[in-house]
Amino acid sequence: MTAPRVAVATAADVRERDEDWIPFRDALVAAGARPALVAWDDPGVDWGAFDRVVIRSTWDYYLGRRDEFLAWAAGVAARTRLANPPAVLRWNTDKRYLAELAAAGLPVVPTAFAGPGEEVVLPDADEVVVKPTVSAGSRDTARHRDRDAARDHVRRLQAAGRTAMVQPYLPAVDDAGESALVFLAGRYSHAVRKGPLLAPGGASSDALWAEEDIRPRDPAPAELAVAEQVLDAVPFRRADLLYARVDLLPGPDGAPTLLELELTEPSLFLATASGAADRLAAATLAG
């Protein structure tokens, strides 16, 4: 029996920075597969030569290349198995999906959106966070106490043809951090604590990738319950999701609140949990 070939899609500029790659590669090899780390936009790649393509650290698509990325994904899916699928990527690569989840009754951090030419309504909060709806990591994201500075940030994004989103900064994150709950093949796998990333004062990053304070965490029952509810509410079957990451913050009352649902290229922190890489490899090769 021929060993299945698995392409792990990355961005050329960050291929050596994805800390999930080595444990995932080793788990795939142990499971009998032949993995290869490949830049998603490499024109010389024959994607049909792979049995499976897994999107991982494609962290440059949001630099004005979302349409190109989605077209690439559709092309790959027409030739082989792609995870996560194109419909999932289209829905998840624009953070306006948060409005859909909030409308479904989920506890989402209150979020206002403002496209080019639209007025923004800042939340009634001591500090606010401004970011583009198509983004990853902390690029072009900043925490503002000065409301005029926040509005200027929104206007800069709009002037570049981007939609801005504004959320209140939830100060409990400074002590508690974020809880990132990772699901593999629709089932809870493990969780980490992510330390606060945004510094006060409105400075934003232009980097594709940022260092984070990551530690294993056992989620509280309420956090796990909210994460399960979020995945039940997405317009896709859980079976269609090879991986998902649910990022939660303590709300004003301490209850878990959804910050983001990552279904496209999230770090999965495989090295922080025993067996996580093996579970991902098994799910990749299943079926």
VOPAGU-2260 file (C-alpha; in pm, 1 decimal, decimal comma):
REM VOPAGU-2260
SITE   aa  ch    i         X         Y         Z
SITE  MET   A    0       0,0       0,0       0,0
SITE  THR   A    1     139,2     340,2     -99,9
SITE  ALA   A    2     196,3     583,6     183,7
SITE  PRO   A    3     -44,0     879,1     149,7
SITE  ARG   A    4     113,5    1209,9      54,6
SITE  VAL   A    5       7,5    1502,3     272,8
SITE  ALA   A    6      80,7    1864,3     183,0
SITE  VAL   A    7      87,9    2103,5     478,5
SITE  ALA   A    8      19,2    2449,1     336,9
SITE  THR   A    9     215,1    2741,8     478,6
SITE  ALA   A   10     332,7    3090,7     385,1
SITE  ALA   A   11     682,3    3109,5     244,3
SITE  ASP   A   12     795,1    3377,8     489,7
SITE  VAL   A   13     693,9    3188,4     804,6
SITE  ARG   A   14     753,8    2823,5     720,2
SITE  GLU   A   15    1024,4    2791,2     985,7
SITE  ARG   A   16     817,6    2967,1    1254,4
SITE  ASP   A   17     517,6    2738,2    1270,5
SITE  GLU   A   18     579,2    2549,0    1592,6
SITE  ASP   A   19     308,6    2296,5    1503,6
SITE  TRP   A   20     491,4    2175,4    1193,4
SITE  ILE   A   21     754,9    1950,1    1352,4
SITE  PRO   A   22     520,2    1756,7    1586,2
SITE  PHE   A   23     259,4    1728,6    1309,0
SITE  ARG   A   24     520,4    1610,9    1059,4
SITE  ASP   A   25     656,5    1350,2    1297,2
SITE  ALA   A   26     307,2    1224,0    1381,9
SITE  LEU   A   27     219,3    1193,4    1013,1
SITE  VAL   A   28     537,8     998,6     945,2
SITE  ALA   A   29     467,1     769,4    1242,4
SITE  ALA   A   30     119,1     710,9    1100,7
SITE  GLY   A   31     266,8     601,1     768,6
SITE  ALA   A   32     222,7     920,6     564,8
SITE  ARG   A   33     466,8    1126,4     357,9
SITE  PRO   A   34     427,7    1491,2     463,0
SITE  ALA   A   35     564,5    1795,7     282,7
SITE  LEU   A   36     560,6    2160,0     392,6
SITE  VAL   A   37     458,9    2365,9      88,7
SITE  ALA   A   38     390,3    2736,6      31,7
SITE  TRP   A   39      26,9    2775,0     -68,5
SITE  ASP   A   40     107,7    3023,2    -345,7
SITE  ASP   A   41     396,0    2828,3    -500,9
SITE  PRO   A   42     299,5    2809,1    -871,4
SITE  GLY   A   43     515,2    2503,2    -925,9
SITE  VAL   A   44     319,6    2274,9    -691,9
SITE  ASP   A   45      99,4    2000,9    -834,2
SITE  TRP   A   46    -163,9    1989,1    -561,9
SITE  GLY   A   47    -338,3    1698,2    -729,4
SITE  ALA   A   48     -30,8    1484,3    -659,4
SITE  PHE   A   49    -117,5    1491,0    -287,4
SITE  ASP   A   50    -378,9    1271,0    -124,2
SITE  ARG   A   51    -460,6    1541,7     127,7
SITE  VAL   A   52    -379,7    1910,7     172,7
SITE  VAL   A   53    -399,7    2059,7     522,4
SITE  ILE   A   54    -405,2    2438,4     557,2
SITE  ARG   A   55    -185,9    2551,2     842,7
SITE  SER   A   56      35,9    2861,9     858,8
SITE  THR   A   57     -93,6    3048,1     550,2
SITE  TRP   A   58     -58,9    3371,0     743,8
SITE  ASP   A   59      -6,1    3609,1     450,0
SITE  TYR   A   60    -336,6    3572,4     264,4
SITE  TYR   A   61    -494,2    3860,3     454,3
SITE  LEU   A   62    -244,6    4108,3     309,0
SITE  GLY   A   63    -489,3    4196,2      33,0
SITE  ARG   A   64    -486,4    3839,4    -100,6
SITE  ARG   A   65    -800,7    3685,5      47,9
SITE  ASP   A   66    -972,7    3643,2    -288,5
SITE  GLU   A   67    -659,7    3482,1    -432,1
SITE  PHE   A   68    -638,1    3249,9    -131,9
SITE  LEU   A   69   -1002,6    3145,1    -158,6
SITE  ALA   A   70    -966,0    3082,5    -531,8
SITE  TRP   A   71    -656,6    2872,4    -462,5
SITE  ALA   A   72    -847,0    2671,9    -200,3
SITE  ALA   A   73   -1133,9    2605,3    -438,7
SITE  GLY   A   74    -888,7    2488,1    -702,6
SITE  VAL   A   75    -712,2    2254,4    -462,6
SITE  ALA   A   76   -1041,6    2111,9    -334,2
SITE  ALA   A   77   -1142,5    2031,0    -691,3
SITE  ARG   A   78    -834,9    1808,9    -722,2
SITE  THR   A   79    -787,5    1651,5    -381,6
SITE  ARG   A   80    -909,1    1659,0     -20,3
SITE  LEU   A   81    -859,7    1996,5     148,9
SITE  ALA   A   82    -892,7    2076,5     517,8
SITE  ASN   A   83   -1057,5    2289,0     615,5
SITE  PRO   A   84   -1291,7    2306,4     310,8
SITE  PRO   A   85   -1334,4    2619,2      93,3
SITE  ALA   A   86   -1683,6    2705,3     223,8
SITE  VAL   A   87   -1548,9    2707,2     579,1
SITE  LEU   A   88   -1258,1    2929,8     477,2
SITE  ARG   A   89   -1481,5    3179,4     298,6
SITE  TRP   A   90   -1705,7    3212,7     604,9
SITE  ASN   A   91   -1424,3    3227,2     859,2
SITE  THR   A   92   -1166,7    3453,0     691,1
SITE  ASP   A   93   -1384,6    3761,4     747,2
SITE  LYS   A   94   -1457,4    3823,7    1114,2
SITE  ARG   A   95   -1804,5    3949,7    1036,4
SITE  TYR   A   96   -1901,3    3590,0    1114,6
SITE  LEU   A   97   -1903,2    3712,5    1478,2
SITE  ALA   A   98   -2223,8    3904,4    1406,0
SITE  GLU   A   99   -2385,8    3583,2    1284,5
SITE  LEU   A  100   -2285,2    3398,3    1599,7
SITE  ALA   A  101   -2403,5    3684,0    1820,7
SITE  ALA   A  102   -2739,0    3683,7    1639,1
SITE  ALA   A  103   -2764,4    3313,1    1719,1
SITE  GLY   A  104   -2754,6    3401,8    2089,4
SITE  LEU   A  105   -2394,9    3310,1    2165,8
SITE  PRO   A  106   -2193,6    3517,0    2417,1
SITE  VAL   A  107   -1974,3    3715,0    2176,7
SITE  VAL   A  108   -1758,9    4015,7    2268,1
SITE  PRO   A  109   -1973,5    4312,5    2152,7
SITE  THR   A  110   -1846,0    4411,6    1809,2
SITE  ALA   A  111   -1921,9    4706,7    1581,0
SITE  PHE   A  112   -1828,2    4692,6    1212,8
SITE  ALA   A  113   -1759,1    4983,0     978,2
SITE  GLY   A  114   -1679,5    4942,7     611,3
SITE  PRO   A  115   -1537,7    5219,5     390,4
SITE  GLY   A  116   -1762,5    5525,5     411,1
SITE  GLU   A  117   -1953,4    5398,5     716,1
SITE  GLU   A  118   -1960,0    5568,7    1053,4
SITE  VAL   A  119   -1820,3    5371,6    1342,8
SITE  VAL   A  120   -1992,2    5357,1    1680,3
SITE  LEU   A  121   -1736,4    5315,9    1956,9
SITE  PRO   A  122   -1844,6    5107,2    2255,2
SITE  ASP   A  123   -1887,9    5270,6    2593,3
SITE  ALA   A  124   -1565,1    5139,5    2740,8
SITE  ASP   A  125   -1247,5    5279,0    2895,8
SITE  GLU   A  126   -1042,7    5111,9    2622,3
SITE  VAL   A  127   -1132,5    4973,7    2281,7
SITE  VAL   A  128    -965,2    4740,0    2035,3
SITE  VAL   A  129    -962,2    4821,7    1664,7
SITE  LYS   A  130    -869,5    4569,3    1398,2
SITE  PRO   A  131    -955,2    4482,6    1037,4
SITE  THR   A  132   -1212,4    4209,1     978,0
SITE  VAL   A  133    -967,8    4024,9     753,6
SITE  SER   A  134    -659,1    3975,3     965,2
SITE  ALA   A  135    -452,6    3725,9    1159,2
SITE  GLY   A  136    -239,9    3750,7    1468,1
SITE  SER   A  137    -215,7    4107,7    1590,4
SITE  ARG   A  138    -128,9    4277,8    1261,6
SITE  ASP   A  139    -298,5    4618,4    1228,1
SITE  THR   A  140    -466,2    4560,0    1564,5
SITE  ALA   A  141    -434,4    4807,0    1850,8
SITE  ARG   A  142    -573,4    4886,0    2192,8
SITE  HIS   A  143    -682,1    5248,1    2241,8
SITE  ARG   A  144    -772,9    5453,7    2545,2
SITE  ASP   A  145    -789,0    5771,8    2335,5
SITE  ARG   A  146   -1118,1    5759,7    2144,6
SITE  ASP   A  147    -997,9    6001,6    1877,0
SITE  ALA   A  148    -701,3    5773,9    1814,1
SITE  ALA   A  149    -940,6    5480,0    1783,6
SITE  ARG   A  150   -1147,2    5667,0    1524,8
SITE  ASP   A  151    -831,4    5757,7    1334,4
SITE  HIS   A  152    -732,5    5391,0    1331,7
SITE  VAL   A  153   -1072,9    5299,6    1188,3
SITE  ARG   A  154   -1039,5    5569,6     920,5
SITE  ARG   A  155    -695,3    5442,0     817,0
SITE  LEU   A  156    -834,4    5093,3     766,2
SITE  GLN   A  157   -1130,4    5230,4     574,2
SITE  ALA   A  158    -904,2    5445,6     356,0
SITE  ALA   A  159    -721,9    5127,3     259,0
SITE  GLY   A  160   -1052,7    4974,1     149,5
SITE  ARG   A  161   -1085,3    4752,2     455,2
SITE  THR   A  162   -1368,9    4695,0     699,0
SITE  ALA   A  163   -1284,1    4779,8    1059,2
SITE  MET   A  164   -1419,4    4618,8    1372,1
SITE  VAL   A  165   -1423,9    4772,0    1719,1
SITE  GLN   A  166   -1463,3    4588,2    2048,2
SITE  PRO   A  167   -1439,1    4691,4    2411,7
SITE  TYR   A  168   -1114,5    4584,7    2571,8
SITE  LEU   A  169   -1203,6    4332,8    2842,4
SITE  PRO   A  170    -953,3    4403,1    3123,8
SITE  ALA   A  171    -992,1    4061,3    3287,0
SITE  VAL   A  172    -764,6    3927,9    3012,9
SITE  ASP   A  173    -471,0    4108,4    3174,8
SITE  ASP   A  174    -473,0    3859,5    3461,8
SITE  ALA   A  175    -664,3    3559,3    3329,0
SITE  GLY   A  176    -539,3    3563,7    2970,5
SITE  GLU   A  177    -733,3    3401,8    2687,9
SITE  SER   A  178    -846,2    3041,4    2689,9
SITE  ALA   A  179    -789,0    2879,6    2351,2
SITE  LEU   A  180    -976,2    2549,5    2323,8
SITE  VAL   A  181    -863,8    2323,1    2039,9
SITE  PHE   A  182   -1097,1    2075,3    1873,9
SITE  LEU   A  183    -976,9    1806,5    1632,7
SITE  ALA   A  184   -1226,1    1629,7    1405,9
SITE  GLY   A  185   -1502,6    1802,3    1600,7
SITE  ARG   A  186   -1395,7    1676,2    1941,7
SITE  TYR   A  187   -1227,6    1863,9    2223,8
SITE  SER   A  188    -854,1    1789,1    2233,4
SITE  HIS   A  189    -672,4    2036,0    2460,3
SITE  ALA   A  190    -649,2    2399,2    2567,1
SITE  VAL   A  191    -391,4    2666,2    2641,4
SITE  ARG   A  192    -374,4    2996,8    2818,5
SITE  LYS   A  193    -266,1    3279,2    2590,8
SITE  GLY   A  194    -118,1    3575,8    2770,7
SITE  PRO   A  195    -239,7    3927,8    2684,5
SITE  LEU   A  196     -88,4    4039,4    2354,8
SITE  LEU   A  197    -201,6    4397,7    2304,3
SITE  ALA   A  198      -1,7    4663,9    2482,2
SITE  PRO   A  199    -180,1    4979,6    2593,6
SITE  GLY   A  200    -118,2    5292,9    2394,4
SITE  GLY   A  201    -238,7    5210,8    2046,2
SITE  ALA   A  202      76,2    5054,4    1896,8
SITE  SER   A  203       0,2    4792,6    1631,4
SITE  SER   A  204     223,5    4532,9    1471,1
SITE  ASP   A  205     307,2    4488,2    1103,8
SITE  ALA   A  206     450,3    4139,6    1154,5
SITE  LEU   A  207     293,1    3825,3    1010,3
SITE  TRP   A  208     370,1    3639,0    1330,1
SITE  ALA   A  209     409,0    3737,5    1693,5
SITE  GLU   A  210     560,5    3571,4    1997,1
SITE  GLU   A  211     299,0    3468,4    2253,2
SITE  ASP   A  212     299,9    3354,1    2615,2
SITE  ILE   A  213     144,4    3007,0    2581,1
SITE  ARG   A  214      84,5    2763,7    2866,9
SITE  PRO   A  215    -131,3    2451,1    2899,3
SITE  ARG   A  216    -467,2    2513,1    3064,3
SITE  ASP   A  217    -753,6    2295,2    3181,0
SITE  PRO   A  218   -1066,4    2482,5    3071,1
SITE  ALA   A  219   -1342,2    2544,9    3321,7
SITE  PRO   A  220   -1665,9    2353,8    3259,3
SITE  ALA   A  221   -1836,5    2679,4    3158,1
SITE  GLU   A  222   -1564,1    2748,7    2899,8
SITE  LEU   A  223   -1595,7    2401,9    2750,4
SITE  ALA   A  224   -1974,3    2437,8    2739,4
SITE  VAL   A  225   -1953,6    2769,2    2551,7
SITE  ALA   A  226   -1697,4    2627,9    2308,9
SITE  GLU   A  227   -1926,5    2333,0    2234,4
SITE  GLN   A  228   -2217,9    2571,5    2178,3
SITE  VAL   A  229   -2010,2    2779,4    1937,0
SITE  LEU   A  230   -1917,7    2477,6    1726,2
SITE  ASP   A  231   -2278,4    2360,0    1726,1
SITE  ALA   A  232   -2382,8    2700,0    1587,7
SITE  VAL   A  233   -2149,3    2721,4    1288,0
SITE  PRO   A  234   -2314,9    2660,3     948,4
SITE  PHE   A  235   -2107,7    2347,4     884,9
SITE  ARG   A  236   -2102,1    1993,1    1012,3
SITE  ARG   A  237   -1843,4    1922,4    1277,5
SITE  ALA   A  238   -1728,5    1635,7    1059,3
SITE  ASP   A  239   -1622,2    1895,7     800,7
SITE  LEU   A  240   -1380,3    2059,6    1045,6
SITE  LEU   A  241   -1042,6    1890,4    1077,7
SITE  TYR   A  242    -950,4    2151,3    1337,9
SITE  ALA   A  243   -1110,1    2441,6    1520,6
SITE  ARG   A  244    -990,4    2677,2    1790,1
SITE  VAL   A  245   -1231,0    2864,7    2013,3
SITE  ASP   A  246   -1077,7    3170,1    2181,7
SITE  LEU   A  247   -1257,0    3285,9    2496,8
SITE  LEU   A  248   -1215,0    3577,3    2737,2
SITE  PRO   A  249   -1376,9    3645,3    3073,9
SITE  GLY   A  250   -1660,3    3892,4    3019,7
SITE  PRO   A  251   -1750,7    4175,5    3260,9
SITE  ASP   A  252   -1935,0    3925,4    3481,1
SITE  GLY   A  253   -1656,1    3667,2    3456,1
SITE  ALA   A  254   -1852,0    3439,3    3222,3
SITE  PRO   A  255   -1667,9    3306,2    2914,7
SITE  THR   A  256   -1716,0    3523,7    2607,9
SITE  LEU   A  257   -1619,4    3441,8    2250,0
SITE  LEU   A  258   -1338,8    3652,9    2106,3
SITE  GLU   A  259   -1274,1    3455,4    1788,2
SITE  LEU   A  260   -1347,1    3120,6    1626,8
SITE  GLU   A  261   -1041,6    3010,5    1429,2
SITE  LEU   A  262   -1115,6    2765,1    1145,9
SITE  THR   A  263    -859,9    2868,5     884,3
SITE  GLU   A  264    -497,0    2881,3     997,8
SITE  PRO   A  265    -484,7    2883,2    1379,3
SITE  SER   A  266    -186,6    2772,2    1580,8
SITE  LEU   A  267    -297,3    2452,7    1750,6
SITE  PHE   A  268     -20,6    2437,2    2013,5
SITE  LEU   A  269      32,7    2067,1    1946,9
SITE  ALA   A  270     347,6    2048,4    2158,4
SITE  THR   A  271     160,3    2154,2    2472,9
SITE  ALA   A  272     -60,3    1844,8    2497,6
SITE  SER   A  273      43,3    1481,3    2492,4
SITE  GLY   A  274    -105,2    1299,4    2195,3
SITE  ALA   A  275    -241,7    1611,5    2023,8
SITE  ALA   A  276     -21,9    1576,9    1715,2
SITE  ASP   A  277    -110,4    1208,1    1688,3
SITE  ARG   A  278    -480,0    1292,3    1707,8
SITE  LEU   A  279    -444,4    1551,0    1433,0
SITE  ALA   A  280    -249,9    1309,9    1214,5
SITE  ALA   A  281    -507,7    1034,4    1265,7
SITE  ALA   A  282    -793,1    1270,0    1179,6
SITE  THR   A  283    -604,4    1392,8     870,3
SITE  LEU   A  284    -561,3    1040,6     737,1
SITE  ALA   A  285    -906,8     909,2     833,7
SITE  GLY   A  286   -1159,1     822,8     565,3
